[in-house]
Amino acid sequence: MKTNFAGALALALLVAAGSASAQAPKAKPAPAVAHEERYVGYYYPKPTSTEVFESGVKPIADVDRAQRIQFVTVVSQGTLQGAYRVPYAVFAKGEKADRLIIVGLQAGELNTIYRMRGLLANMTTMSRLSPFFQERTVAEDATFFDLLKLLGFRELTITDGDKLTHQVLFK
């Protein structure tokens, strides 16, 4: 599973860094709805904890909605192709697809903040293996959160899919 995730992450980073000129026409924005009203109770329960992550990395200027969706799609596809069932789903939401959501799919897998942080630490490890990440950060110091900010994500929500939801806001 780790090899597939690492490979998927590397491919996803290449896709996200690709040229914006080959993008499909932009869709009209959806009517403004507070994301709390839109996602709470549908994708995850009301957040039980939040944190602000301040990073020195600057988002890549030309990464847009379509590229963030491609990044998440490739990462998800890579995890789904593993030999073992992945206990979480990864997807992007929001008008700009700048809200990453990770939902636990099995009872007990992400049911503590420590297990959530463990998963995020694994994602940091896989990110650091990517040449894309190494070229744009000091890889041994940067985290998965830095990668998300680099790609223009504003928020990460991780949930056990039952009672616990943690949100990280990127500044």
Summary of the structure (lengths in Angstrom):
residues: 171
radius of gyration: 15.4
end to end distance: 31.2
largest distance: 43.3
contacts: 509
relative contact order: 0.23
helix: 40%
strand: 18%
